[in-house]
Amino acid sequence: MRTIVYVDVDDTLVRSVGTKRVPIPGAIAAVRALKTAGAMLYLWSSGGAEYAQASAIELGVADCFEAFLPKPTVIFDDQTVQEWRGLTQLHPNEGVETVLSLLQRSDPVSG
């Protein structure tokens, strides 16, 4: 089964300091490493799909993502998110090594 990864924009890939946007290098490296490892990546944001896509272009990682999505405001599912099989939430500070280590422990990434 191919690993599916949803990535947030603000305070995950980029921080806003006043009016300046500062890329987060470790998170951007993790996105590239996940793509190289064969994961399917989706970029989402509460700012919407267009904002997510524009941010990916700005950060030079648009080619890493399958699609750009708004974050959901409601999830209509018979299970709570905590019950989703194989779901792991990672903080961007956990770094590339943690992300790749998780992939190796869980379902292998395959194309």
C-alpha positions in Angstrom: 0.0 0.0 0.0 1.3 3.4 -1.0 1.8 5.9 1.9 -0.5 8.9 1.6 0.7 12.1 3.4 -1.2 15.3 3.9 1.0 18.3 4.6 -0.2 21.7 6.0 1.2 25.0 4.8 1.3 27.6 7.6 3.7 26.9 10.4 4.6 23.6 8.8 6.3 24.5 5.5 6.4 28.3 6.0 6.2 30.7 9.0 4.9 34.3 8.8 7.0 36.9 10.6 5.1 40.1 10.3 4.6 40.5 6.5 7.6 38.2 5.7 7.2 34.5 4.9 10.1 32.3 6.1 10.4 28.8 4.6 11.0 26.0 7.1 14.0 24.1 5.5 13.6 20.8 7.5 9.9 20.5 6.6 10.7 21.2 2.9 13.4 18.6 3.0 11.0 16.1 4.5 8.5 16.8 1.7 11.2 16.1 -0.9 12.4 13.0 0.9 8.9 11.6 1.1 8.3 12.2 -2.6 11.6 10.6 -3.5 10.6 7.6 -1.3 7.4 7.2 -3.3 4.8 8.7 -1.0 1.7 10.4 -2.4 1.6 13.9 -1.0 -1.3 16.3 -0.8 -0.9 19.9 0.4 -3.8 21.4 2.3 -4.5 24.6 4.1 -7.4 26.3 5.9 -6.6 29.1 3.5 -7.9 27.0 0.7 -6.6 25.0 -2.3 -5.4 28.0 -4.3 -3.5 29.3 -1.3 -1.9 25.9 -0.8 -0.9 25.7 -4.5 0.5 29.3 -4.5 2.5 28.5 -1.4 3.9 25.3 -3.0 5.0 27.3 -6.0 6.6 30.0 -3.9 8.5 27.3 -1.9 9.6 25.4 -5.1 7.9 22.2 -4.1 4.7 22.2 -6.2 6.0 19.2 -8.2 6.0 17.1 -5.0 2.2 17.2 -4.6 -0.6 15.2 -6.3 -3.1 17.9 -5.5 -3.8 21.0 -3.4 -6.8 21.0 -1.1 -8.6 23.1 1.5 -8.5 21.7 5.0 -11.8 20.1 5.9 -14.1 21.7 8.4 -16.1 18.6 8.9 -15.1 14.9 8.5 -18.1 12.7 7.8 -16.8 9.2 8.7 -17.9 6.2 10.8 -14.6 6.4 12.7 -13.0 9.2 14.7 -9.6 10.3 13.3 -7.9 8.7 16.3 -9.3 5.3 15.2 -8.0 5.5 11.6 -5.9 2.5 10.9 -2.2 3.4 10.4 -2.7 7.2 10.9 0.2 9.1 12.5 0.4 12.8 13.1 3.9 14.3 13.0 5.0 17.8 14.0 7.2 19.6 11.5 10.0 19.8 14.1 10.4 16.0 14.1 12.5 16.2 10.9 13.3 14.2 7.9 14.8 11.3 9.7 11.7 10.8 11.8 9.4 10.9 8.8 11.5 8.4 6.9 11.9 6.2 9.9 8.1 6.1 10.3 7.8 5.1 6.7 10.2 2.2 7.2 8.4 1.0 10.4 4.8 1.2 8.9 3.5 0.1 5.6 6.3 0.2 3.0 6.1 2.9 0.4 5.6 1.4 -3.0 4.7 2.8 -6.4 
